[in-house]
Amino acid sequence: MGISFRSASLVFKVIFVTCLIVILAISLNVWWNTALHEGTIEKMTQEKVKIISEFIEKNVIRSMERGRHFDIHAILQNYATYRNIWRIYLFRPDGTIKASTNGEEFNRKVEDVDFYLKRKYFVREETGRDGTGKKEHYRVYYYVNPIVNKPECFQCHNRKEGITGILVVANSMKEMDQMISRVEIHSVILAVITIGFLSSVLAILFLRFVERPITSLTQTMRKVEEGDLNARVRLKSKDEMGRLAENLNGMIEKLQWAKKEADQYHQDLVKRADRMASIGELSSGIAHEIRNPLAGIQGAIEILAQAFPQGDGRREVTDEIQKQIRKLERLVKDLLNYAKPIPQKYIATDLNELAERVLSFFMTQQGRSEDFRVVKNFSSPLPRVMIDPHSMEQAFLNIILNARKAMPKGGTFTVATRLIEGNGDRGDKTHRVVIAFEDTGSGISKESLPKIFNPFFSTRSDGTGLGLSITKNIVEQHEGRIEVESRVNVGTKVIITLPAMK
């Protein structure tokens, strides 16, 4: 298994950043050491040249006192033998060179005497030849020492002269520059070795403790993604990577367990769906078979009831039989509606108009009543919804009938619509239309609320238990959602949410 040195890999990023830091640190160290060495060597050179210049000054003054002017040249030659001393010369204030280690300069004029008088020392690049005669350039340090006119000099010099001569000692910096260059080269070599060693160590460490564990984790996660829930990470380390592997293995085990439960649940749902389909077909067949004999029985009872006079006790029996027959008719009708196929006639519909039409039909059928008040809070304009109006009318009517039966002594029934906006799974804007039916009736208990959509579940003795089941099926067939909120003796609120057309 090799290390990935792609620019996006973690190993590359860490090694690259670490090397940058090391390079910066070593560069600063090289600069600092070079500056220290250069400063120390320059200071030593200055001290050496200063001392040599002072000795020469004393010897020159002593020779002048003795009248041995011809010894000055020999004095300069003696000190020129010191290491790195490149040149020594002495000139008068008018610029005439009176003594020099280079005999060819005797009695020549020095240009710009003020330049020397204004500077104690300076560095200048000079040209010379090495041992093989090859021309080379190097720096030279010049130390300027003006010889002050003292009383012992008055016998040869005018008292008014401030200085009697200017002594210049030049020291070659060639050896110093070579030393500094060697320091820089050694520092760079050390930096390269350090960076190479550090990079190798980091690469080995990352390969052992990061790259291999991450690769193992990634491969295991890929297998799990492909559906292999038996895959496990094999890491024996006790560090963070080891704990991560343990957590991942635990998560995979939970996924495996959840998958088994989901498969079992799916199988149960399939069996239940098959069973419900069979029951639905059977119920539909039975409902059709019951409807015709039931109509015959109802007709016979009506004829029989007409033969009994009013007040006859047998008339009460026939009335009760007719009441139960009507209940059976209602149950057969609901059962057929519950088992009928999904509606196919979808039309772009205004939900406000549909609700208004259903409410008008309901009020017409039941008649105006002072104790039953209808409040409409319609939001307008609303985007249209793509629905089957006939089946949605049935759903709305089931809810309205349930609300009316929940308020036998009267109350307020409120129908409200509104538009809600949100974000879809892909981040796009979504619009949904909400219609809410709210009554102030008896409400539903907490125990019964989760069961209200179950087929044949009813809290009333005269209910079939199929109304809300049919309503839920209709809403879900339109990719909608139905929710019920209720409190006993306060009221019930049914909320239907449907996707709006773009």
Contacts in CASP RR format, 6 or more apart in sequence:
PFRMAT RR
TARGET T0000
AUTHOR 0000-0000-0000
METHOD contacts of the structure
MODEL  1
MGISFRSASLVFKVIFVTCLIVILAISLNVWWNTALHEGTIEKMTQEKVK
IISEFIEKNVIRSMERGRHFDIHAILQNYATYRNIWRIYLFRPDGTIKAS
TNGEEFNRKVEDVDFYLKRKYFVREETGRDGTGKKEHYRVYYYVNPIVNK
PECFQCHNRKEGITGILVVANSMKEMDQMISRVEIHSVILAVITIGFLSS
VLAILFLRFVERPITSLTQTMRKVEEGDLNARVRLKSKDEMGRLAENLNG
MIEKLQWAKKEADQYHQDLVKRADRMASIGELSSGIAHEIRNPLAGIQGA
IEILAQAFPQGDGRREVTDEIQKQIRKLERLVKDLLNYAKPIPQKYIATD
LNELAERVLSFFMTQQGRSEDFRVVKNFSSPLPRVMIDPHSMEQAFLNII
LNARKAMPKGGTFTVATRLIEGNGDRGDKTHRVVIAFEDTGSGISKESLP
KIFNPFFSTRSDGTGLGLSITKNIVEQHEGRIEVESRVNVGTKVIITLPA
MK
1 207 0 8 1.000
1 211 0 8 1.000
1 212 0 8 1.000
1 215 0 8 1.000
2 207 0 8 1.000
2 211 0 8 1.000
3 11 0 8 1.000
3 203 0 8 1.000
3 206 0 8 1.000
3 207 0 8 1.000
3 211 0 8 1.000
4 11 0 8 1.000
4 12 0 8 1.000
4 211 0 8 1.000
5 11 0 8 1.000
5 12 0 8 1.000
6 12 0 8 1.000
7 13 0 8 1.000
10 206 0 8 1.000
10 210 0 8 1.000
10 211 0 8 1.000
10 214 0 8 1.000
11 202 0 8 1.000
11 203 0 8 1.000
11 206 0 8 1.000
11 207 0 8 1.000
11 210 0 8 1.000
11 211 0 8 1.000
14 202 0 8 1.000
14 206 0 8 1.000
15 199 0 8 1.000
15 202 0 8 1.000
15 203 0 8 1.000
15 206 0 8 1.000
18 198 0 8 1.000
18 199 0 8 1.000
18 202 0 8 1.000
19 195 0 8 1.000
19 198 0 8 1.000
19 199 0 8 1.000
22 191 0 8 1.000
22 194 0 8 1.000
22 195 0 8 1.000
22 198 0 8 1.000
23 191 0 8 1.000
23 195 0 8 1.000
26 187 0 8 1.000
26 190 0 8 1.000
26 191 0 8 1.000
26 194 0 8 1.000
26 195 0 8 1.000
27 191 0 8 1.000
29 187 0 8 1.000
30 184 0 8 1.000
30 187 0 8 1.000
30 188 0 8 1.000
30 191 0 8 1.000
33 183 0 8 1.000
33 187 0 8 1.000
34 180 0 8 1.000
34 183 0 8 1.000
34 184 0 8 1.000
34 187 0 8 1.000
37 179 0 8 1.000
37 180 0 8 1.000
37 183 0 8 1.000
38 176 0 8 1.000
38 180 0 8 1.000
41 176 0 8 1.000
41 179 0 8 1.000
41 180 0 8 1.000
42 141 0 8 1.000
42 176 0 8 1.000
45 84 0 8 1.000
45 141 0 8 1.000
45 171 0 8 1.000
45 173 0 8 1.000
45 176 0 8 1.000
46 121 0 8 1.000
46 141 0 8 1.000
46 143 0 8 1.000
48 82 0 8 1.000
48 171 0 8 1.000
49 121 0 8 1.000
49 141 0 8 1.000
49 143 0 8 1.000
49 169 0 8 1.000
49 171 0 8 1.000
50 143 0 8 1.000
50 145 0 8 1.000
52 79 0 8 1.000
52 82 0 8 1.000
52 85 0 8 1.000
52 169 0 8 1.000
53 143 0 8 1.000
53 145 0 8 1.000
53 167 0 8 1.000
53 169 0 8 1.000
54 145 0 8 1.000
55 79 0 8 1.000
56 75 0 8 1.000
56 76 0 8 1.000
56 79 0 8 1.000
56 88 0 8 1.000
56 145 0 8 1.000
56 167 0 8 1.000
56 169 0 8 1.000
57 145 0 8 1.000
57 147 0 8 1.000
57 167 0 8 1.000
59 75 0 8 1.000
60 72 0 8 1.000
60 75 0 8 1.000
60 90 0 8 1.000
60 147 0 8 1.000
60 167 0 8 1.000
61 147 0 8 1.000
61 150 0 8 1.000
61 152 0 8 1.000
61 153 0 8 1.000
63 69 0 8 1.000
63 71 0 8 1.000
63 72 0 8 1.000
63 75 0 8 1.000
64 72 0 8 1.000
64 153 0 8 1.000
64 156 0 8 1.000
65 152 0 8 1.000
65 153 0 8 1.000
67 156 0 8 1.000
72 90 0 8 1.000
72 98 0 8 1.000
72 99 0 8 1.000
73 99 0 8 1.000
73 100 0 8 1.000
73 103 0 8 1.000
75 99 0 8 1.000
76 88 0 8 1.000
76 89 0 8 1.000
76 90 0 8 1.000
76 99 0 8 1.000
76 100 0 8 1.000
76 101 0 8 1.000
77 101 0 8 1.000
79 85 0 8 1.000
79 88 0 8 1.000
79 169 0 8 1.000
80 87 0 8 1.000
80 88 0 8 1.000
80 101 0 8 1.000
84 171 0 8 1.000
84 172 0 8 1.000
84 173 0 8 1.000
84 174 0 8 1.000
84 175 0 8 1.000
85 169 0 8 1.000
85 170 0 8 1.000
85 171 0 8 1.000
85 172 0 8 1.000
86 126 0 8 1.000
86 140 0 8 1.000
86 170 0 8 1.000
86 171 0 8 1.000
86 172 0 8 1.000
87 100 0 8 1.000
87 101 0 8 1.000
87 102 0 8 1.000
87 140 0 8 1.000
87 168 0 8 1.000
87 170 0 8 1.000
88 100 0 8 1.000
88 101 0 8 1.000
88 167 0 8 1.000
88 168 0 8 1.000
88 169 0 8 1.000
88 170 0 8 1.000
89 97 0 8 1.000
89 99 0 8 1.000
89 100 0 8 1.000
89 101 0 8 1.000
89 102 0 8 1.000
89 105 0 8 1.000
89 167 0 8 1.000
89 168 0 8 1.000
90 97 0 8 1.000
90 98 0 8 1.000
90 99 0 8 1.000
90 100 0 8 1.000
90 147 0 8 1.000
90 165 0 8 1.000
90 166 0 8 1.000
90 167 0 8 1.000
90 168 0 8 1.000
91 97 0 8 1.000
91 98 0 8 1.000
91 110 0 8 1.000
91 113 0 8 1.000
91 165 0 8 1.000
91 166 0 8 1.000
91 168 0 8 1.000
92 98 0 8 1.000
92 164 0 8 1.000
92 165 0 8 1.000
92 166 0 8 1.000
93 113 0 8 1.000
93 161 0 8 1.000
93 163 0 8 1.000
93 164 0 8 1.000
93 165 0 8 1.000
93 166 0 8 1.000
94 113 0 8 1.000
95 109 0 8 1.000
95 110 0 8 1.000
95 113 0 8 1.000
95 166 0 8 1.000
96 107 0 8 1.000
96 108 0 8 1.000
96 109 0 8 1.000
96 110 0 8 1.000
97 105 0 8 1.000
97 106 0 8 1.000
97 107 0 8 1.000
97 108 0 8 1.000
97 109 0 8 1.000
97 110 0 8 1.000
98 106 0 8 1.000
98 107 0 8 1.000
98 165 0 8 1.000
99 106 0 8 1.000
100 106 0 8 1.000
110 116 0 8 1.000
113 166 0 8 1.000
116 144 0 8 1.000
116 166 0 8 1.000
116 168 0 8 1.000
117 144 0 8 1.000
117 146 0 8 1.000
117 166 0 8 1.000
119 144 0 8 1.000
120 143 0 8 1.000
120 144 0 8 1.000
121 141 0 8 1.000
121 142 0 8 1.000
121 143 0 8 1.000
121 144 0 8 1.000
122 142 0 8 1.000
122 144 0 8 1.000
123 139 0 8 1.000
123 140 0 8 1.000
123 141 0 8 1.000
123 142 0 8 1.000
123 173 0 8 1.000
124 139 0 8 1.000
124 140 0 8 1.000
124 142 0 8 1.000
125 137 0 8 1.000
125 138 0 8 1.000
125 139 0 8 1.000
125 140 0 8 1.000
126 137 0 8 1.000
126 138 0 8 1.000
126 139 0 8 1.000
126 140 0 8 1.000
127 135 0 8 1.000
127 136 0 8 1.000
127 137 0 8 1.000
128 135 0 8 1.000
128 136 0 8 1.000
128 137 0 8 1.000
128 138 0 8 1.000
129 135 0 8 1.000
129 136 0 8 1.000
130 136 0 8 1.000
138 172 0 8 1.000
138 173 0 8 1.000
138 174 0 8 1.000
138 177 0 8 1.000
139 172 0 8 1.000
139 173 0 8 1.000
139 174 0 8 1.000
139 177 0 8 1.000
140 170 0 8 1.000
140 171 0 8 1.000
140 172 0 8 1.000
140 173 0 8 1.000
141 170 0 8 1.000
141 171 0 8 1.000
141 172 0 8 1.000
141 173 0 8 1.000
142 168 0 8 1.000
142 169 0 8 1.000
142 170 0 8 1.000
143 168 0 8 1.000
143 169 0 8 1.000
143 170 0 8 1.000
143 171 0 8 1.000
144 166 0 8 1.000
144 167 0 8 1.000
144 168 0 8 1.000
145 166 0 8 1.000
145 167 0 8 1.000
145 168 0 8 1.000
145 169 0 8 1.000
146 163 0 8 1.000
146 165 0 8 1.000
146 166 0 8 1.000
146 167 0 8 1.000
147 163 0 8 1.000
147 164 0 8 1.000
147 165 0 8 1.000
147 166 0 8 1.000
147 167 0 8 1.000
148 162 0 8 1.000
148 163 0 8 1.000
148 164 0 8 1.000
149 157 0 8 1.000
149 159 0 8 1.000
149 161 0 8 1.000
149 162 0 8 1.000
149 163 0 8 1.000
149 164 0 8 1.000
153 164 0 8 1.000
157 164 0 8 1.000
209 237 0 8 1.000
209 239 0 8 1.000
209 241 0 8 1.000
210 241 0 8 1.000
213 235 0 8 1.000
213 237 0 8 1.000
213 241 0 8 1.000
213 242 0 8 1.000
213 244 0 8 1.000
213 245 0 8 1.000
214 241 0 8 1.000
216 233 0 8 1.000
216 234 0 8 1.000
216 235 0 8 1.000
216 245 0 8 1.000
217 233 0 8 1.000
217 241 0 8 1.000
217 244 0 8 1.000
217 245 0 8 1.000
217 248 0 8 1.000
220 231 0 8 1.000
220 232 0 8 1.000
220 233 0 8 1.000
220 248 0 8 1.000
220 252 0 8 1.000
221 248 0 8 1.000
223 231 0 8 1.000
224 231 0 8 1.000
224 252 0 8 1.000
224 255 0 8 1.000
229 252 0 8 1.000
229 255 0 8 1.000
229 256 0 8 1.000
229 259 0 8 1.000
230 256 0 8 1.000
231 252 0 8 1.000
232 249 0 8 1.000
232 252 0 8 1.000
233 245 0 8 1.000
233 248 0 8 1.000
233 249 0 8 1.000
234 245 0 8 1.000
235 241 0 8 1.000
235 242 0 8 1.000
235 245 0 8 1.000
236 242 0 8 1.000
280 338 0 8 1.000
280 339 0 8 1.000
281 339 0 8 1.000
283 335 0 8 1.000
283 338 0 8 1.000
283 339 0 8 1.000
284 335 0 8 1.000
284 336 0 8 1.000
284 339 0 8 1.000
287 332 0 8 1.000
287 335 0 8 1.000
287 336 0 8 1.000
287 339 0 8 1.000
288 336 0 8 1.000
290 328 0 8 1.000
290 332 0 8 1.000
291 329 0 8 1.000
291 332 0 8 1.000
294 325 0 8 1.000
294 328 0 8 1.000
294 329 0 8 1.000
294 332 0 8 1.000
297 325 0 8 1.000
298 322 0 8 1.000
298 325 0 8 1.000
298 329 0 8 1.000
301 318 0 8 1.000
301 321 0 8 1.000
301 322 0 8 1.000
301 325 0 8 1.000
302 322 0 8 1.000
304 318 0 8 1.000
305 315 0 8 1.000
305 318 0 8 1.000
305 319 0 8 1.000
305 322 0 8 1.000
308 314 0 8 1.000
308 315 0 8 1.000
308 318 0 8 1.000
309 315 0 8 1.000
327 462 0 8 1.000
330 464 0 8 1.000
331 464 0 8 1.000
331 466 0 8 1.000
334 464 0 8 1.000
334 465 0 8 1.000
334 466 0 8 1.000
334 467 0 8 1.000
334 470 0 8 1.000
335 464 0 8 1.000
335 466 0 8 1.000
337 394 0 8 1.000
337 466 0 8 1.000
337 470 0 8 1.000
338 455 0 8 1.000
338 466 0 8 1.000
338 469 0 8 1.000
338 470 0 8 1.000
338 473 0 8 1.000
342 477 0 8 1.000
343 388 0 8 1.000
343 390 0 8 1.000
343 391 0 8 1.000
343 474 0 8 1.000
343 477 0 8 1.000
344 388 0 8 1.000
345 388 0 8 1.000
345 390 0 8 1.000
346 386 0 8 1.000
346 387 0 8 1.000
346 388 0 8 1.000
347 386 0 8 1.000
347 387 0 8 1.000
347 388 0 8 1.000
347 389 0 8 1.000
348 384 0 8 1.000
348 385 0 8 1.000
348 386 0 8 1.000
348 501 0 8 1.000
349 384 0 8 1.000
349 385 0 8 1.000
349 386 0 8 1.000
349 387 0 8 1.000
349 389 0 8 1.000
349 392 0 8 1.000
350 382 0 8 1.000
350 384 0 8 1.000
351 382 0 8 1.000
351 384 0 8 1.000
351 385 0 8 1.000
351 417 0 8 1.000
351 433 0 8 1.000
351 435 0 8 1.000
351 498 0 8 1.000
352 378 0 8 1.000
352 379 0 8 1.000
352 380 0 8 1.000
352 382 0 8 1.000
352 417 0 8 1.000
354 389 0 8 1.000
354 392 0 8 1.000
354 393 0 8 1.000
354 396 0 8 1.000
355 376 0 8 1.000
355 378 0 8 1.000
355 396 0 8 1.000
355 415 0 8 1.000
355 417 0 8 1.000
355 435 0 8 1.000
356 376 0 8 1.000
356 378 0 8 1.000
357 393 0 8 1.000
358 393 0 8 1.000
358 396 0 8 1.000
358 397 0 8 1.000
358 400 0 8 1.000
359 374 0 8 1.000
359 376 0 8 1.000
359 400 0 8 1.000
359 415 0 8 1.000
361 397 0 8 1.000
362 397 0 8 1.000
362 400 0 8 1.000
362 401 0 8 1.000
362 404 0 8 1.000
363 374 0 8 1.000
366 372 0 8 1.000
366 404 0 8 1.000
369 410 0 8 1.000
371 409 0 8 1.000
371 410 0 8 1.000
371 411 0 8 1.000
372 404 0 8 1.000
372 407 0 8 1.000
372 410 0 8 1.000
372 411 0 8 1.000
372 413 0 8 1.000
373 411 0 8 1.000
373 412 0 8 1.000
373 413 0 8 1.000
374 412 0 8 1.000
374 413 0 8 1.000
374 414 0 8 1.000
374 415 0 8 1.000
375 412 0 8 1.000
375 413 0 8 1.000
375 414 0 8 1.000
375 415 0 8 1.000
376 414 0 8 1.000
376 415 0 8 1.000
376 416 0 8 1.000
377 414 0 8 1.000
377 415 0 8 1.000
377 416 0 8 1.000
377 417 0 8 1.000
378 415 0 8 1.000
378 416 0 8 1.000
378 417 0 8 1.000
379 416 0 8 1.000
379 417 0 8 1.000
379 418 0 8 1.000
379 419 0 8 1.000
382 417 0 8 1.000
382 419 0 8 1.000
382 433 0 8 1.000
382 500 0 8 1.000
383 419 0 8 1.000
383 431 0 8 1.000
383 433 0 8 1.000
383 500 0 8 1.000
383 501 0 8 1.000
384 500 0 8 1.000
384 501 0 8 1.000
385 433 0 8 1.000
385 478 0 8 1.000
385 498 0 8 1.000
385 499 0 8 1.000
385 500 0 8 1.000
385 501 0 8 1.000
386 478 0 8 1.000
386 499 0 8 1.000
386 501 0 8 1.000
387 478 0 8 1.000
387 498 0 8 1.000
388 478 0 8 1.000
391 474 0 8 1.000
391 477 0 8 1.000
392 474 0 8 1.000
392 478 0 8 1.000
394 470 0 8 1.000
394 471 0 8 1.000
394 474 0 8 1.000
395 470 0 8 1.000
395 471 0 8 1.000
395 474 0 8 1.000
395 475 0 8 1.000
395 496 0 8 1.000
396 435 0 8 1.000
396 437 0 8 1.000
398 467 0 8 1.000
398 468 0 8 1.000
398 470 0 8 1.000
398 471 0 8 1.000
399 437 0 8 1.000
399 471 0 8 1.000
399 494 0 8 1.000
400 413 0 8 1.000
400 437 0 8 1.000
402 467 0 8 1.000
402 468 0 8 1.000
402 492 0 8 1.000
403 413 0 8 1.000
403 437 0 8 1.000
403 439 0 8 1.000
403 441 0 8 1.000
403 492 0 8 1.000
404 413 0 8 1.000
405 460 0 8 1.000
406 439 0 8 1.000
406 441 0 8 1.000
406 442 0 8 1.000
406 443 0 8 1.000
406 491 0 8 1.000
406 492 0 8 1.000
407 413 0 8 1.000
407 439 0 8 1.000
407 440 0 8 1.000
407 441 0 8 1.000
407 442 0 8 1.000
411 439 0 8 1.000
411 440 0 8 1.000
411 441 0 8 1.000
412 439 0 8 1.000
412 440 0 8 1.000
413 437 0 8 1.000
413 438 0 8 1.000
413 439 0 8 1.000
413 440 0 8 1.000
414 436 0 8 1.000
414 437 0 8 1.000
414 438 0 8 1.000
414 439 0 8 1.000
415 435 0 8 1.000
415 436 0 8 1.000
415 437 0 8 1.000
415 438 0 8 1.000
416 435 0 8 1.000
416 436 0 8 1.000
416 438 0 8 1.000
417 433 0 8 1.000
417 434 0 8 1.000
417 435 0 8 1.000
417 436 0 8 1.000
418 433 0 8 1.000
418 434 0 8 1.000
419 431 0 8 1.000
419 432 0 8 1.000
419 433 0 8 1.000
419 434 0 8 1.000
419 500 0 8 1.000
420 431 0 8 1.000
420 432 0 8 1.000
420 434 0 8 1.000
420 497 0 8 1.000
421 429 0 8 1.000
421 430 0 8 1.000
421 431 0 8 1.000
422 429 0 8 1.000
422 430 0 8 1.000
422 431 0 8 1.000
422 432 0 8 1.000
423 429 0 8 1.000
423 430 0 8 1.000
424 430 0 8 1.000
430 499 0 8 1.000
431 499 0 8 1.000
431 500 0 8 1.000
431 502 0 8 1.000
432 497 0 8 1.000
432 498 0 8 1.000
432 499 0 8 1.000
432 500 0 8 1.000
433 497 0 8 1.000
433 498 0 8 1.000
433 499 0 8 1.000
433 500 0 8 1.000
434 495 0 8 1.000
434 496 0 8 1.000
434 497 0 8 1.000
434 498 0 8 1.000
435 495 0 8 1.000
435 496 0 8 1.000
435 498 0 8 1.000
436 493 0 8 1.000
436 494 0 8 1.000
436 495 0 8 1.000
436 496 0 8 1.000
437 493 0 8 1.000
437 494 0 8 1.000
437 496 0 8 1.000
438 491 0 8 1.000
438 492 0 8 1.000
438 493 0 8 1.000
438 494 0 8 1.000
439 491 0 8 1.000
439 492 0 8 1.000
439 493 0 8 1.000
440 490 0 8 1.000
440 491 0 8 1.000
441 489 0 8 1.000
441 490 0 8 1.000
441 491 0 8 1.000
441 492 0 8 1.000
442 488 0 8 1.000
442 489 0 8 1.000
442 491 0 8 1.000
443 486 0 8 1.000
443 487 0 8 1.000
443 488 0 8 1.000
443 489 0 8 1.000
443 490 0 8 1.000
443 491 0 8 1.000
443 492 0 8 1.000
444 452 0 8 1.000
444 459 0 8 1.000
444 484 0 8 1.000
444 486 0 8 1.000
444 488 0 8 1.000
444 492 0 8 1.000
445 488 0 8 1.000
448 457 0 8 1.000
448 459 0 8 1.000
449 484 0 8 1.000
449 486 0 8 1.000
451 457 0 8 1.000
452 468 0 8 1.000
452 484 0 8 1.000
453 468 0 8 1.000
453 469 0 8 1.000
453 472 0 8 1.000
454 469 0 8 1.000
455 465 0 8 1.000
455 466 0 8 1.000
455 469 0 8 1.000
456 464 0 8 1.000
456 465 0 8 1.000
456 466 0 8 1.000
457 465 0 8 1.000
458 464 0 8 1.000
458 465 0 8 1.000
471 482 0 8 1.000
472 482 0 8 1.000
475 481 0 8 1.000
475 482 0 8 1.000
475 496 0 8 1.000
475 498 0 8 1.000
476 482 0 8 1.000
478 498 0 8 1.000
479 498 0 8 1.000
479 499 0 8 1.000
480 496 0 8 1.000
480 497 0 8 1.000
480 498 0 8 1.000
480 499 0 8 1.000
481 496 0 8 1.000
481 497 0 8 1.000
482 494 0 8 1.000
482 495 0 8 1.000
482 496 0 8 1.000
482 497 0 8 1.000
483 494 0 8 1.000
483 495 0 8 1.000
483 497 0 8 1.000
484 492 0 8 1.000
484 493 0 8 1.000
484 494 0 8 1.000
484 495 0 8 1.000
485 492 0 8 1.000
485 493 0 8 1.000
485 495 0 8 1.000
486 492 0 8 1.000
486 493 0 8 1.000
END
